[in-house]
Amino acid sequence: MRLRGEIYPLYFSVDSGACPVEDTSENVITVKANMRDSKQMKHGEDELNRVFFTTLLQLGKLSNFYSTLLTGLPYGTIKQISEMEATGEELYADGTLASWLKKPAQIDAFYKIMKEQTQQIYKQITEDAKRSLDAVAIVFAHGVLVTSVYGYLEVLSLASPESFRSYTHTKQVSLSEVESKSYDQLHKERIKKFMEGTVERNSLIYKLDKLHEIAKPTDTQMNPKHKYERERLEGFDKARHDIVHGNNWRSYSIDFTQESFYWGLLNFYLLRVVVQKTGLKLSQEGGEKYFLGL
């Protein structure tokens, strides 16, 4: 009789349940989830609380930041335009503007055109400022979600390391490593290399894909009206890349209320996926520590 995960890592598996059961087809004992290292599980639960509540807090700060700047946007723009108009009126009133014209008699028509152009400038400044704010929101939210998804993957690596087998069991292991280290040590090292060497360096959508491959959620409905949409998030990922590395940030204009709501739903959805996979839970202490800062 062989113990999975101790001597034969390629056959290692962890099932949900309360006690070990015998796999009569292979005559092996399946290691149960409740037999994992309790210290590691406690660490995983603390990480789960940290990731969820920190993401919640950061997205909330982004909403406050956006709303505050958006409220001040008309005032700032109106102030700029008012200063421009006041300067134009002074130049018109004292005859300076007319003296600059080739045909001073056309000053009234010229001044009218100038005022119309000022209004166009006002409109352009408002639109550019809104798009600048949208671009900042996309980049900030992207950073929050990248950190969040990677954090949820780290929780999975702590609480469900066996789920990473397809990414770690293809790596070669030297005889000296086998002699000096246990299976658990080797597996943890391979997971760490995979996380830090591959996952962390890749895009948001790559991280999301890996999380779904590992956790294998059966329900991607986030709430009655929204579901997990890979294409939507892929576009979001690309938008951030274009804003940061390109020069076309003015082309991005978003409905911040809708988008920020979706980002928040994504955090709750990923929490549900990880909880269902690992059995870990949020705690009041976690909320007080990572959300309220108590």
N, C-alpha and C positions, 0 to 999 in steps of 0.2 A: 504494500500500500504506500503510495507516494503522497507527500504533502505539497500541493500546488503552491508555487511562489517561494518555496524554500530551497528545493533542490532542482526543480525543473521549471525555470522561469518562463520558457516559451509556452507552457501550458497553464500559466498562472491566470486565475480569474477570481473575481469577487462578486458574489450575488447578494441581493438584498435578503434579509431574513434575520431570524433571531438566533439560529444555532447552526453548526456545521451539519451538512448532509453528505451522504456518500453518493458519489457518482458511479453507479454500478456499471455504466458503459465503459468507463476507463479505469474503474477501481481506484479512484483518487478521492481525497477529501477536498472539498471546495472551501476555501477560506471565506468566512463571513464578514460582512461590513462592520459588525459590532466588535470584531476582534482586532481592528486596526489600532495602531498606537494612539492611546487616548490623548496624549500630549499633542500629537500632530493634529488630531481632530479638533482639539480646543483651539489650537493656533488657527486652523481653517475657519472655525466659527468666528473668531475675533476678526480675521481678515474679511469674512463675508460682511460683518457689520461695518467694518471700516470702509470697504468699497461702496456698499449701498448708500450709507448715510453721507459719506464724503461727496459722492456723485450728486446726491439729492441737494446737498448744501451748495455745491459749486454751480449747479444749474439754476438754483434759486438766486444766487448772487448775480449770475448773468442776466436773468430776467429783470432784476432791480436796476442793474447797470444800464441795460438797454432802455428800459422805460424812462429812467431819469434823463438820459441823453436825448431820447426822442422828444420828451416834453420840453427840454430846453432848446431843441433844434429850431423851431419857428422863431423864438425870441432872438436867438443869435443871428439867424438869417435876416430877419426884419431889421435888426440893428445895423447890420452891414449895409443893406440896401438904403436905409434911411440916411446913413452917413454919405453914401454916394449921391443920393438925390439932393441932400442939403448942399453939398459942394457944387453940384450942377446948377442949382437955383441961384447960388451966390454969383457964380460966373455968368449966368444969364442976366441977372438983375443989374450988375454993375457994368455990363457991356463988354466984359472981357471975352466972353464966348463969341460974340459977334465980331470982335476984332480979329479973331483967329480964322474967320471964314473968308473965302475968296470973294463971296457975294454976301456981305453983311445983311442985306435986305431979306435974305432967306432964313434969318435966325429963328423965326417962329416955327417954320416947318422943320428946321433942323432940330430944334429943341424938343418938338413933339416926337420925332423919330428917336431921339436920345432917351426920352422917358420910356418909350415902348421897349427899347433895347434893355433898359434897366430892369423892366419887369421880366423880360426873357432871362436876364442874368439871375434874377431872383428865383425863377423857376428852376434854372439849371443848378444853382447852388443848393437849393432844397433837395433836388433829386440826387445830386452827387453826394450830399451829406448823408442822406438816407441810405444810399448804396454803400457808402463807406462804413456806416454803422452796421449794415447787414453783413458786410465782408468781415468786420471785426467779430461779429457774433458767430459767424460760421467757423472761423478759425479757433475762437475760444471754445466753443461747444465741441468742436472736433477734438481738441486736446483733452477735454474732460472725458469724452467718450472713449478715446484711445486708452487712456489710463484706466478707465472703468472696466472695459472689456478685458484688458490684460490682467487686471486685478481679479476678475471673476475666473479667468483661466488659472491663475495661481491658486485660487481657492480649490478648484477642481483638482489641481495637482497635489494638494495637501490631503484632501478628503477622499479623492477617488483616483489615486495614482495608477491603478490597473487600467483605467480608461485611456492611458497614454501608450499602451503597449505597441500599437501600430506605428508609433513614431520613435520608439526606443529599442524595440527588439530586433530591428534590422542592423543595429550598430555592432561592430565587432568588439569583442572583449578579449583582452590578453589573458593568458594562463595565470600570470602573476596577480592580476586583479581578481580572478576567480578564487585564487588561493588565499588572498589577504582580505577580501571584502565579502560581505553577505549579499544575497540577492537584493534585499531592500536598499542597501547602500548603493549598489551599482545602478539600480533602477532610478533612485532619487537623483543620482549624478547625471544620468542620461536625460531625465526630465528637465533638470536645470539647464543643461546645455541646449536642449531643444528650445526651451522657453527663452533663454537669454540670447542664444545664437541665431535663432530663426524667427520665432514668433514676435519678439520685442522689436525687431528691425523691420518688420513688414507692415503693410497698410492696415487701416481700420477694418476694411472688408475682409482681408486675410484673417485677421484675428477673430472676427465674427464667424467666418466659415469654420475655423478650427474649433471654436466653442460649440458650434452646432454639431460638428462631426464627433466631438468628444462626448457631449451631454446627450445628444440624440433626442431632442424634445419631440413629442408626438403632437403637440398642439401649439401652433404659432400665432394663435389669435391673442392679441394683447388686451383688447377690450371689445365690446360689442361692435364698435365702428372701425377699429384699426387692427391690422395684423402685421406681423413682421414682414417687411418688404425689402428684400435684398437689393433690388434695382434702385429703390429710393435712396438707400444708404450708400450704394455704390456711387450714385450721382453726388451725394453729399461729400463723399470721400474725394471725388474728382474735383468738386468745386473748391474745396480747401487747398488742394494741390495747385490748381490754376491761380488761385488768389495769391498764394505764397510765392510760387515760382514763375508766375506769368505777369502780364501787365493789363489784364482785362477784368479787374475787380469791379469795374463800373457796370459790367454786364449782369451782375448778381443782385437781384432784388427779391427778398423773401417775405412771406407772411410770417413774421416772427412769432405771433401768437400760436399759429398752427404748428410751426416747426418746433418751437420750444416745448409744446405739449407732447409732440411725438418723441422728442429726445427724452423727456421725463418718463413716458410710457415704456420706452426701450429699457430704461434702468429697472423698472418694476418687472418687465418681462424677463430680463436676464437674471434677476434675482429669483424669480419663480423657477426658471430652468435649472439653475444651480441648486436650489433647495430641493427640487424634485429628484435631482440626480444624486445628491449627497446626504439628504436628510438633515442638514444643518439648519439652524434657525436664527432669526434676529432676536435681539434681547433689548430690554429696557436700558440695561447698562450700556450696551453698544450705542443706542440712540443718544443717551446723555453724554457719552464720551466723544463720539465722532460728529454728532449733529449740533448738540447744544454746547459742547466744549466744557462740560462740568467736570 
